[in-house]
């Protein structure tokens, strides 16, 4: 299907202006490029409270933002942002975090995990594990310790979420994981990579650039970087996988959803037409993104309701 008219106009404008790709410069230049688009995303809803805290980590305190929506809070979401393990920051995902908090009635914790190449693999993964463990322990200030845990993330954040959840599956028990166009393999010749290698917000060249900064190439096939290659996915929480039609990572999400289902994990897969990688952050201006937010909220409600109705 063709690109959504709004996204097609954005892609055309970028091409007309000669806007460089993420992988055309240094990591700092790519970070500045992402940060420059923050205002265009608009604002998220007001929260009952927000707090910037430090989560205890094995290597350092992990900065994080806690967003608590008004009204009765029914769960806690740990959300790990995308950015290829190289770019992205809490401020750039504050709008999305607020929107998820309001849509799900859950407190949202946004960890500011370490980025490559300054902190290559497994630094970001360790921060993800430590943040999830801390939230699961009931340590979030101002939030009831007994609330159900949901883990979620987009792109490289989705990668970190599912790898960390696999590592922690014997000690931490989320009721749901939400993986938004996740990176699940280091295979750059899938059907979606072939279809969308160039000309869109995320290219094959960008992805190889991200992987190169994240870890040495001889480690890319590790299941801790390419979770589709993990031998055992049984015991992971119920999962919602979301992908975009025009995205090099669409096949990653499709394949991982198939593997989860084959391992006996209750899995729902949704692909959104006409859109590209990163579309969910455009929920203030894009109808398809609002549909995705509603689908996430529905999955969270189902998971939380199941916990509430379960016999004691």
NUTORLO-925079 format. One record per residue (C-alpha): x, y, z; residue in three letters. Coordinates in pm, 1 decimal, padded with zeros to 6 digits. Layout:
N
REC         x         y         z   aa
REC         X         Y         Z  ALA
...
end
This chain:
312
REC         x         y         z   aa
REC   00000.0   00000.0   00000.0  UNK
REC   00116.9   00359.7  -00056.5  UNK
REC   00252.3   00573.8   00222.8  UNK
REC   00004.9   00764.1   00436.1  UNK
REC  -00029.0   01112.1   00276.2  UNK
REC   00114.4   01287.3   00581.9  UNK
REC   00418.3   01060.4   00594.5  UNK
REC   00465.5   01078.0   00216.3  UNK
REC   00474.8   01458.1   00242.1  UNK
REC   00730.9   01439.0   00522.2  UNK
REC   00952.3   01200.4   00324.1  UNK
REC   00929.3   01423.0   00015.8  UNK
REC   01015.8   01731.5   00217.8  UNK
REC   01320.6   01562.8   00368.5  UNK
REC   01439.4   01460.8   00023.1  UNK
REC   01378.4   01809.6  -00119.8  UNK
REC   01569.7   01974.7   00162.7  UNK
REC   01847.4   01718.2   00151.7  UNK
REC   01808.0   01628.1   00518.1  UNK
REC   02089.2   01384.6   00608.6  UNK
REC   02015.8   01036.5   00733.6  UNK
REC   02087.2   00924.7   01087.3  UNK
REC   02394.4   00734.0   00973.3  UNK
REC   02540.9   01018.8   00766.1  UNK
REC   02719.6   01177.5   01061.0  UNK
REC   02845.1   01108.2   01410.4  UNK
REC   02636.6   00966.8   01696.9  UNK
REC   02623.0   01314.9   01853.1  UNK
REC   02492.8   01460.7   01526.3  UNK
REC   02228.9   01187.3   01504.1  UNK
REC   02123.8   01257.6   01863.4  UNK
REC   02090.3   01627.4   01788.1  UNK
REC   01880.9   01546.1   01480.9  UNK
REC   01638.3   01338.0   01685.2  UNK
REC   01621.1   01596.9   01960.3  UNK
REC   01544.9   01870.4   01707.2  UNK
REC   01220.5   01697.6   01613.7  UNK
REC   01091.4   01688.2   01970.8  UNK
REC   00867.7   01993.9   01951.4  UNK
REC   00691.2   01869.9   01637.9  UNK
REC   00553.1   01576.4   01838.1  UNK
REC   00343.0   01806.3   02055.7  UNK
REC   00272.1   01765.1   02424.3  UNK
REC   00131.8   01474.6   02617.3  UNK
REC  -00149.3   01496.1   02871.9  UNK
REC  -00096.7   01643.5   03217.0  UNK
REC   00004.6   01398.3   03486.5  UNK
REC  -00091.7   01381.8   03851.7  UNK
REC   00281.1   01375.1   03924.6  UNK
REC   00614.8   01354.1   03748.9  UNK
REC   00950.2   01284.9   03906.9  UNK
REC   01305.5   01239.4   03784.7  UNK
REC   01480.7   00977.0   03996.8  UNK
REC   01792.5   00761.4   04000.1  UNK
REC   01738.2   00386.3   03987.1  UNK
REC   02009.5   00179.9   04157.8  UNK
REC   02212.1  -00000.5   03892.6  UNK
REC   02497.8  -00248.5   03903.3  UNK
REC   02735.7  -00001.8   03730.8  UNK
REC   02586.3   00339.3   03805.3  UNK
REC   02260.8   00507.6   03908.4  UNK
REC   02019.8   00499.0   03613.3  UNK
REC   01832.9   00828.1   03556.2  UNK
REC   01461.8   00773.7   03498.3  UNK
REC   01135.3   00966.7   03475.4  UNK
REC   00820.6   00852.1   03653.0  UNK
REC   00487.9   00963.8   03505.1  UNK
REC   00175.5   00901.7   03713.8  UNK
REC  -00163.4   00974.8   03554.9  UNK
REC  -00459.1   01125.7   03742.1  UNK
REC  -00708.3   00883.3   03896.2  UNK
REC  -00670.2   00524.7   04007.9  UNK
REC  -00347.2   00369.9   03879.5  UNK
REC  -00391.6   00008.1   03767.8  UNK
REC  -00037.4  -00094.4   03668.5  UNK
REC   00320.4   00013.3   03603.4  UNK
REC   00483.1   00022.7   03260.9  UNK
REC   00860.5   00020.2   03216.8  UNK
REC   00912.0   00179.5   02874.5  UNK
REC   01251.3   00157.8   02701.2  UNK
REC   01288.3   00408.4   02418.4  UNK
REC   01414.1   00338.9   02070.5  UNK
REC   01712.8   00483.7   01888.8  UNK
REC   01929.3   00197.2   01769.9  UNK
REC   02105.0   00172.3   02108.7  UNK
REC   02284.7   00493.9   02002.4  UNK
REC   02035.1   00784.4   02004.9  UNK
REC   01725.9   00882.0   02202.0  UNK
REC   01664.0   01026.5   02545.7  UNK
REC   01386.1   01043.7   02801.8  UNK
REC   01286.2   01396.8   02696.8  UNK
REC   01222.6   01279.4   02340.9  UNK
REC   00984.6   01009.1   02464.8  UNK
REC   00813.1   01211.3   02736.1  UNK
REC   00511.4   01285.9   02511.8  UNK
REC   00466.8   00918.8   02426.3  UNK
REC   00514.8   00817.8   02789.4  UNK
REC   00246.8   01061.0   02903.6  UNK
REC   00009.5   00944.1   02633.5  UNK
REC   00059.5   00579.1   02728.9  UNK
REC   00005.1   00666.0   03095.5  UNK
REC  -00319.2   00844.0   03016.5  UNK
REC  -00445.0   00576.7   02776.5  UNK
REC  -00367.3   00281.3   03004.2  UNK
REC  -00412.7   00438.2   03349.6  UNK
REC  -00068.7   00303.8   03435.0  UNK
REC   00230.6   00478.2   03584.4  UNK
REC   00509.1   00488.6   03325.1  UNK
REC   00878.8   00463.8   03409.3  UNK
REC   01119.6   00587.5   03139.4  UNK
REC   01477.2   00471.1   03213.6  UNK
REC   01759.9   00668.3   03052.4  UNK
REC   01976.6   00365.9   02978.4  UNK
REC   02336.3   00400.8   02860.7  UNK
REC   02398.6   00445.1   02488.9  UNK
REC   02665.5   00318.4   02250.6  UNK
REC   02929.5   00373.9   02130.6  UNK
REC   03037.6   00535.3   02457.0  UNK
REC   02876.5   00244.0   02641.7  UNK
REC   02857.9  -00054.2   02406.1  UNK
REC   02677.9  -00384.7   02462.5  UNK
REC   02591.9  -00501.3   02722.6  UNK
REC   02575.5  -00168.5   02912.5  UNK
REC   02227.5  -00068.8   02792.1  UNK
REC   02096.6  -00420.5   02847.7  UNK
REC   02228.7  -00423.5   03204.1  UNK
REC   02053.0  -00093.3   03271.8  UNK
REC   01731.4  -00233.9   03126.7  UNK
REC   01750.3  -00539.8   03350.4  UNK
REC   01825.7  -00331.5   03658.8  UNK
REC   01542.7  -00088.1   03587.2  UNK
REC   01288.5  -00366.1   03532.0  UNK
REC   01401.2  -00545.1   03848.3  UNK
REC   01375.4  -00224.4   04052.0  UNK
REC   01024.1  -00148.4   03930.9  UNK
REC   00916.1  -00510.0   03984.5  UNK
REC   01037.0  -00489.1   04345.1  UNK
REC   00770.3  -00228.5   04415.6  UNK
REC   01020.8   00051.4   04473.4  UNK
REC   00855.3   00315.7   04250.9  UNK
REC   00779.5   00611.9   04479.2  UNK
REC   00415.9   00714.1   04498.3  UNK
REC   00293.8   00396.0   04328.2  UNK
REC   00146.4   00093.5   04503.2  UNK
REC   00396.1  -00192.4   04517.8  UNK
REC   00137.6  -00458.3   04429.7  UNK
REC   00043.8  -00326.6   04085.5  UNK
REC   00089.2  -00547.7   03776.9  UNK
REC   00404.0  -00489.0   03572.4  UNK
REC   00406.1  -00429.2   03196.6  UNK
REC   00731.6  -00400.7   02999.6  UNK
REC   00734.9  -00214.9   02669.5  UNK
REC   00969.9  -00055.5   02420.3  UNK
REC   01015.9   00044.1   02059.4  UNK
REC   01285.1  -00049.9   01809.7  UNK
REC   01612.9  -00104.1   02000.4  UNK
REC   01413.8  -00046.4   02320.3  UNK
REC   01191.0  -00338.1   02221.0  UNK
REC   01504.5  -00543.2   02171.2  UNK
REC   01628.2  -00456.5   02520.4  UNK
REC   01286.0  -00526.8   02673.0  UNK
REC   01251.8  -00877.9   02536.5  UNK
REC   01614.1  -00977.8   02600.8  UNK
REC   01598.4  -00844.9   02957.8  UNK
REC   01263.6  -01013.7   03017.0  UNK
REC   01406.7  -01344.5   02895.7  UNK
REC   01704.1  -01309.9   03129.0  UNK
REC   01474.9  -01226.5   03422.1  UNK
REC   01190.7  -01467.8   03351.4  UNK
REC   01253.2  -01675.1   03664.2  UNK
REC   01248.1  -01373.9   03898.2  UNK
REC   01034.4  -01102.6   03735.6  UNK
REC   00688.5  -01176.0   03601.7  UNK
REC   00534.9  -00904.9   03381.9  UNK
REC   00173.4  -00958.2   03281.0  UNK
REC   00248.7  -00827.0   02930.1  UNK
REC   00532.8  -00721.0   02704.3  UNK
REC   00469.2  -00471.9   02424.2  UNK
REC   00722.8  -00470.5   02140.8  UNK
REC   00685.2  -00183.9   01893.1  UNK
REC   00871.1  -00247.8   01564.7  UNK
REC   01142.8  -00431.2   01763.0  UNK
REC   01494.1  -00516.5   01647.1  UNK
REC   01508.3  -00894.8   01679.6  UNK
REC   01784.1  -01005.4   01441.9  UNK
REC   02100.2  -00893.3   01268.2  UNK
REC   01982.1  -01030.7   00933.2  UNK
REC   01979.3  -00743.2   00681.4  UNK
REC   01839.3  -00935.9   00384.3  UNK
REC   01483.6  -01008.9   00499.4  UNK
REC   01192.5  -00923.8   00273.1  UNK
REC   01127.3  -00593.6   00451.5  UNK
REC   01493.8  -00494.9   00433.0  UNK
REC   01484.0  -00564.7   00059.9  UNK
REC   01161.2  -00367.5   00010.9  UNK
REC   01251.2  -00061.5   00219.7  UNK
REC   01630.5  -00043.9   00219.6  UNK
REC   01646.4   00322.7   00115.0  UNK
REC   01448.0   00644.5   00106.8  UNK
REC   01255.0   00616.7   00433.3  UNK
REC   01324.3   00743.8   00788.4  UNK
REC   01509.7   00422.2   00876.8  UNK
REC   01730.9   00256.7   00615.3  UNK
REC   01939.7  -00057.7   00594.3  UNK
REC   02248.9   00159.8   00615.5  UNK
REC   02117.6   00317.0   00936.4  UNK
REC   02061.5  -00024.6   01092.2  UNK
REC   02408.5  -00153.9   01007.3  UNK
REC   02549.2   00173.3   01149.0  UNK
REC   02355.8   00119.1   01472.1  UNK
REC   02471.7  -00241.7   01504.1  UNK
REC   02833.3  -00140.8   01435.1  UNK
REC   02825.7   00110.6   01718.6  UNK
REC   02646.3  -00126.7   01955.7  UNK
REC   02874.6  -00430.9   01940.7  UNK
REC   03152.7  -00599.5   01742.1  UNK
REC   03014.3  -00781.5   01439.3  UNK
REC   03117.0  -01122.3   01572.1  UNK
REC   02865.5  -01071.0   01856.3  UNK
REC   02564.3  -00971.5   01645.1  UNK
REC   02430.7  -01326.3   01621.9  UNK
REC   02419.8  -01361.5   01999.9  UNK
REC   02062.6  -01412.6   02125.0  UNK
REC   02130.5  -01121.0   02360.0  UNK
REC   02153.9  -00897.6   02051.5  UNK
REC   01942.6  -01100.7   01807.3  UNK
REC   01668.1  -01245.1   02030.4  UNK
REC   01510.3  -01435.5   01742.2  UNK
REC   01810.4  -01668.7   01772.7  UNK
REC   01741.0  -01758.7   02135.5  UNK
REC   01688.8  -02130.8   02170.8  UNK
REC   01410.2  -02110.7   02428.6  UNK
REC   01144.0  -01841.1   02439.4  UNK
REC   00904.0  -02038.3   02657.6  UNK
REC   00788.4  -01870.6   02974.6  UNK
REC   00793.1  -01514.8   02841.6  UNK
REC   00488.3  -01301.3   02922.0  UNK
REC   00191.6  -01252.2   02691.5  UNK
REC   00313.0  -01031.5   02410.4  UNK
REC   00179.6  -00767.0   02173.8  UNK
REC   00402.7  -00707.4   01870.9  UNK
REC   00339.4  -00401.4   01653.3  UNK
REC   00507.4  -00331.1   01319.6  UNK
REC   00485.6  -00073.3   01040.6  UNK
REC   00421.7  -00173.9   00678.9  UNK
REC   00700.3   00041.4   00531.1  UNK
REC   00981.5  -00047.7   00770.5  UNK
REC   01302.3  -00245.4   00732.7  UNK
REC   01219.1  -00404.2   01071.1  UNK
REC   00874.7  -00534.8   00977.7  UNK
REC   01007.5  -00885.9   00911.4  UNK
REC   01192.3  -00881.3   01245.2  UNK
REC   00865.6  -00827.2   01430.8  UNK
REC   00672.0  -01078.6   01221.8  UNK
REC   00930.3  -01350.9   01273.4  UNK
REC   00966.6  -01289.2   01645.1  UNK
REC   00590.1  -01303.1   01694.4  UNK
REC   00585.9  -01638.2   01512.8  UNK
REC   00866.5  -01772.8   01731.6  UNK
REC   00693.6  -01659.6   02051.4  UNK
REC   00369.5  -01823.9   01947.2  UNK
REC   00553.3  -02145.2   01855.9  UNK
REC   00707.6  -02142.7   02206.3  UNK
REC   00361.9  -02131.6   02362.0  UNK
REC   00365.3  -01760.8   02449.4  UNK
REC   00023.3  -01596.3   02401.5  UNK
REC   00106.5  -01351.9   02123.5  UNK
REC  -00086.3  -01090.4   01927.6  UNK
REC   00067.3  -00945.4   01613.2  UNK
REC  -00052.6  -00625.9   01446.5  UNK
REC   00092.1  -00455.7   01139.1  UNK
REC  -00017.3  -00101.5   01060.0  UNK
REC  -00062.8  -00004.5   00693.6  UNK
REC   00080.0   00297.0   00511.4  UNK
REC   00326.0   00395.9   00787.2  UNK
REC   00699.1   00387.6   00853.4  UNK
REC   00930.6   00316.4   01143.0  UNK
REC   00874.8   00560.0   01429.3  UNK
REC   00510.1   00628.9   01349.9  UNK
REC   00377.6   00564.9   01701.8  UNK
REC   00543.9   00880.9   01835.1  UNK
REC   00330.9   01081.9   01589.3  UNK
REC   00006.8   01003.7   01772.0  UNK
REC  -00081.3   01371.9   01816.4  UNK
REC  -00106.6   01420.2   01438.8  UNK
REC  -00142.9   01074.5   01282.2  UNK
REC  -00461.7   00866.7   01296.0  UNK
REC  -00284.6   00532.5   01249.1  UNK
REC  -00061.8   00607.5   01548.3  UNK
REC  -00368.3   00677.0   01761.9  UNK
REC  -00502.4   00337.1   01653.5  UNK
REC  -00180.0   00177.8   01774.8  UNK
REC  -00203.0   00355.9   02111.7  UNK
REC  -00560.9   00229.8   02147.7  UNK
REC  -00447.5  -00125.9   02068.1  UNK
REC  -00174.1  -00104.1   02331.2  UNK
REC  -00422.7   00028.7   02585.9  UNK
REC  -00660.2  -00255.4   02504.6  UNK
REC  -00388.8  -00516.0   02553.5  UNK
REC  -00285.2  -00360.3   02884.2  UNK
REC  -00646.7  -00352.3   03003.1  UNK
REC  -00692.9  -00719.4   02913.7  UNK
REC  -00371.4  -00821.9   03094.4  UNK
REC  -00446.6  -00616.2   03404.7  UNK
REC  -00809.6  -00732.2   03418.2  UNK
REC  -00694.3  -01094.4   03402.5  UNK
REC  -00478.2  -01038.0   03710.1  UNK
REC  -00760.7  -00869.1   03897.8  UNK
REC  -01006.3  -01147.7   03821.1  UNK
REC  -00765.9  -01433.4   03897.0  UNK
REC  -00848.6  -01635.1   04211.9  UNK
REC  -00627.9  -01558.8   04509.9  UNK
end
